[in-house]
Amino acid sequence: MRLIFMGTPNFSIPSLQKLLDSDHNVLAVVTRPDRPRGRGLKESSPPVKDLAVSRGLPVLQPESLKDPSFIRQLSEYRADLFAVVAFRILPREIVTMPPKGTIDLHPSLLPRYRGAAPIQWAIINGETRTGVSVFFIGETIDAGDIIRQREIPIDTDETAGELSEKLSRVSAAVLSEVIDDLDRGEVTTVRQTETEPSEAPKLTRQQGCIQWDRTALEIKNLIRGLNPKPGAHTSFTGKTIKLYRAELAGPSQDGTVPGGITAADGHSGLIVNTAAGQLSVKEVQLEGKRKMSSEEFLRGFRLQVGDRFGS
């Protein structure tokens, strides 16, 4: 089958690699334009572009997906199918262009977690299972008819970054299977029900602010759901501290307010009280510094029992 692949981040790479190694013909890749990144604002290309260039593929990087010259260029490839993995919202004119349609891979079990951050929200909400869905793009975002889904467990301590890597590999396999079936004309679809839809909007920095009057489990899930980006954070004496890993550490300590530090030493580590339960912090990052273990952090940053995060 003649394909055009659309995607941008590292999550998309296993899917593109799988298709490049298949019998299908990937004609071109569409991704976002290069952008300045880092302290030096050096021009940086999207990860998908790097792979495409290394394999000699044409790369299209339109600023606007509605640009008539881009749409004309896209139509000239006469692709049978467009395959989308972690890309932008497509205008209707593009979605309806290929004769076999435009399919999208979404890292959730639709209709659950429609939106920009399904992996993060699944972890934040304490889900124990998630998966991927391949569907035909329709009129409403992430609401098209489902072709195939695959479910996987979410491990207790798994971060969003770790789950994303796992789902990217699952996605590659499922997307390839679906395209094989489409090529053979063996695809059936299921309409999404509206009984249990949920949203997964883009995360803001404010949503990463730890509310210590929540339970230890809720805070742990927030921390791992925002690891690696944007990072859950708290404050102490005006300094911002990001927390990247934490474990449950038994019942709350009586007489200690939520956010109160109940241990801060090389033996016990860094333990913080919450509204229900205590949390043992394992990995942190002080503003302007690199990530480090809580033990290393405590050697260079003085905290003591009775201090309080969020102050």
C-alpha positions in Angstrom: 0.0 0.0 0.0 1.1 3.6 -0.7 1.3 5.5 2.5 2.1 8.9 3.9 3.1 8.9 7.5 2.3 11.9 9.8 4.0 12.3 13.2 6.5 14.3 15.2 7.8 13.1 18.6 9.8 10.1 19.7 6.6 8.2 20.4 6.0 8.1 16.6 9.4 6.6 15.7 8.7 2.8 16.3 5.6 3.1 14.2 7.4 4.7 11.3 10.3 2.3 11.6 7.9 -0.7 11.5 6.2 0.6 8.3 9.6 1.4 6.7 10.6 -2.2 7.3 7.3 -3.6 5.9 6.2 -4.4 2.3 4.3 -1.1 2.2 5.6 1.9 0.4 6.0 5.0 2.6 6.0 7.8 0.1 6.8 10.7 2.4 6.6 11.9 6.0 4.8 15.0 7.3 6.0 16.5 10.5 6.2 19.9 12.2 8.7 22.6 11.1 12.2 22.7 12.7 12.2 24.9 15.9 14.9 26.6 18.0 15.6 24.6 21.2 17.8 24.7 24.2 19.7 27.5 25.8 21.5 28.4 22.6 18.2 28.3 20.6 19.9 26.0 18.0 17.6 24.9 15.2 16.4 21.4 16.0 14.5 19.0 13.8 11.6 16.7 15.0 12.7 13.2 15.9 10.5 11.7 13.1 12.3 13.9 10.5 15.7 12.6 11.5 14.6 9.0 10.9 12.9 9.9 7.6 16.0 11.7 6.3 18.2 8.8 7.3 16.0 6.5 5.1 16.0 8.9 2.2 12.3 9.9 2.5 10.9 13.2 1.4 9.9 15.3 4.4 7.1 17.9 4.4 7.1 20.5 7.2 4.2 22.9 6.6 3.7 25.8 9.0 0.0 25.6 8.2 -1.8 22.4 7.3 -4.3 24.5 5.3 -1.6 26.0 3.0 -2.9 25.3 -0.5 0.6 24.6 -1.8 1.1 21.9 0.9 -2.3 20.4 0.2 -1.5 20.3 -3.5 1.9 18.7 -2.9 0.2 16.1 -0.6 -2.3 15.2 -3.3 0.3 14.7 -5.9 1.7 11.6 -4.0 -1.6 9.8 -4.7 -1.3 7.9 -1.5 -3.8 5.1 -0.7 -3.8 5.9 3.1 -2.6 8.5 5.6 -1.3 7.1 8.9 -1.2 9.5 11.8 0.7 8.9 15.1 1.0 11.9 17.5 0.5 14.8 15.1 -1.7 17.9 14.7 -5.4 18.1 14.1 -5.9 17.7 10.3 -8.3 19.8 8.2 -11.1 17.9 6.6 -9.7 18.4 3.1 -6.6 16.3 4.1 -8.5 13.7 6.1 -10.7 12.8 3.1 -8.0 12.9 0.5 -6.7 9.3 0.3 -9.2 6.6 -1.0 -8.7 4.3 1.9 -9.0 7.1 4.5 -6.9 8.5 7.2 -6.2 6.5 10.4 -5.0 7.7 13.7 -3.3 5.9 16.5 -4.2 7.2 20.0 -2.5 5.9 23.2 -5.7 5.2 25.2 -8.6 2.9 25.1 -11.0 5.2 23.4 -13.5 6.7 24.3 -11.5 7.0 27.5 -8.9 9.8 27.6 -9.6 11.8 24.4 -7.1 14.6 24.1 -3.5 15.7 24.2 -2.3 13.9 27.3 -3.9 10.5 27.6 -0.9 8.7 29.1 -0.3 11.3 31.8 -4.0 11.5 32.8 -4.4 7.7 33.0 -1.6 7.5 35.5 -2.7 10.6 37.5 -6.1 9.1 37.8 -4.7 5.9 39.1 -5.7 3.6 36.2 -4.3 0.1 36.3 -4.9 -0.6 32.6 -4.6 1.4 29.4 -3.9 0.6 25.7 -3.9 2.0 22.2 -6.7 2.6 19.7 -6.5 2.8 15.9 -9.4 4.6 14.4 -10.6 6.4 11.2 -10.5 10.2 11.8 -14.0 11.6 11.8 -15.6 14.9 12.5 -14.9 15.1 16.2 -11.4 14.8 17.7 -10.5 11.2 18.8 -14.1 10.1 18.2 -13.9 8.2 14.9 -14.9 4.6 14.3 -12.4 2.2 16.0 -10.6 -0.4 13.9 -8.6 -2.1 16.6 -7.6 -1.7 20.3 -5.0 -3.4 22.4 -5.0 -3.3 26.2 -1.9 -3.4 28.5 -1.4 -3.1 32.3 0.0 0.0 34.0 2.6 -1.0 36.6 2.3 0.4 40.1 5.4 2.6 39.9 5.5 3.2 36.1 6.0 6.8 35.1 4.4 8.5 32.1 7.7 8.4 30.3 8.1 4.7 30.8 4.5 4.0 29.9 4.9 6.1 26.8 7.9 4.1 25.6 6.0 0.8 26.2 2.9 2.1 24.4 5.0 3.3 21.4 6.2 -0.3 20.8 2.7 -1.7 21.1 1.4 1.1 18.8 3.9 0.1 16.1 2.7 -3.5 16.1 -1.0 -2.6 16.1 -0.7 0.0 13.4 1.2 -2.3 11.2 -1.5 -5.0 11.6 -4.3 -2.6 10.8 -2.6 -1.4 7.6 -2.0 -5.0 6.5 -5.7 -5.7 7.1 -6.7 -2.5 5.2 -4.6 -3.6 2.3 -6.4 -6.9 2.2 -9.8 -5.3 2.7 -10.4 -7.2 5.9 -11.2 -4.4 8.3 -14.3 -4.0 10.4 -15.0 -1.0 12.6 -16.9 -0.3 15.8 -18.6 3.0 16.6 -17.4 4.7 19.8 -20.0 4.7 22.5 -20.6 7.9 24.4 -21.4 6.2 27.7 -17.9 6.5 29.2 -16.0 9.2 27.3 -13.4 11.2 29.3 -11.0 14.0 28.4 -7.3 14.2 28.7 -6.5 17.9 28.1 -3.0 19.4 27.8 -1.4 19.7 31.2 -0.5 23.1 32.6 2.2 24.0 35.1 -0.4 24.8 37.8 -1.8 21.2 37.6 1.7 20.0 38.6 1.6 21.9 41.9 1.4 19.3 44.7 -1.5 19.8 47.1 -0.3 18.1 50.2 -3.8 17.9 51.6 -4.5 15.1 49.1 -3.8 11.4 49.9 -0.3 9.9 49.5 -1.5 7.7 46.7 -3.0 10.6 44.8 0.2 12.6 45.1 2.3 9.6 44.1 0.2 9.2 41.0 0.5 12.9 40.1 4.3 12.7 40.5 4.7 9.6 38.2 2.1 10.9 35.8 4.1 14.1 35.3 7.5 12.4 35.0 9.4 13.4 32.9 7.4 16.5 31.8 6.2 18.9 33.1 7.2 17.5 36.5 5.2 17.7 39.8 6.5 20.5 42.0 6.3 22.0 45.5 8.0 24.9 47.2 10.2 25.5 50.2 11.3 28.9 51.4 10.6 30.4 48.0 12.4 27.7 46.0 10.7 25.4 43.6 11.5 21.7 44.0 10.3 19.1 41.4 9.5 15.6 42.5 10.0 12.8 40.0 9.7 9.6 42.0 8.1 8.7 45.3 6.8 5.6 47.3 4.1 5.1 49.8 5.5 5.1 53.3 2.8 4.0 55.8 0.1 5.8 57.6 0.0 9.6 58.4 1.9 10.8 61.4 -0.4 12.3 64.0 0.2 15.9 64.9 2.0 16.6 61.6 0.3 18.9 59.0 0.1 17.8 55.4 3.4 18.7 53.7 5.2 18.4 56.9 8.6 16.6 56.8 8.7 13.6 59.1 12.2 12.4 58.1 15.2 14.0 56.4 18.3 12.0 56.8 20.6 9.5 55.1 19.0 6.5 56.9 15.3 7.2 56.5 15.5 9.4 53.4 13.0 12.2 52.8 9.5 11.5 54.0 6.5 13.9 53.8 3.1 13.7 55.5 -0.1 14.0 53.5 -3.8 14.1 54.3 -3.8 10.2 54.3 -0.5 8.4 54.5 3.2 9.4 54.1 5.2 9.7 51.0 8.9 8.7 50.7 10.5 11.0 48.1 13.1 9.2 45.9 14.1 11.6 43.2 14.0 15.4 43.2 15.3 18.5 41.3 15.9 21.8 42.9 15.4 24.8 40.6 18.5 25.4 38.5 20.0 22.0 39.4 20.0 18.6 37.9 17.8 15.6 39.0 19.2 13.7 41.9 18.3 11.1 44.5 16.8 12.4 47.7 19.9 11.2 49.7 22.1 13.4 47.5 19.7 16.3 47.7 19.7 16.1 51.5 23.5 16.3 51.6 23.4 19.7 49.9 20.1 21.2 51.0 19.3 21.5 54.6 15.9 20.1 55.6 14.8 18.9 59.0 11.9 17.3 60.7 9.1 19.9 61.2 9.9 21.8 58.0 7.0 22.0 55.6 6.7 21.8 51.8 4.4 24.2 50.2 5.6 27.0 52.4 
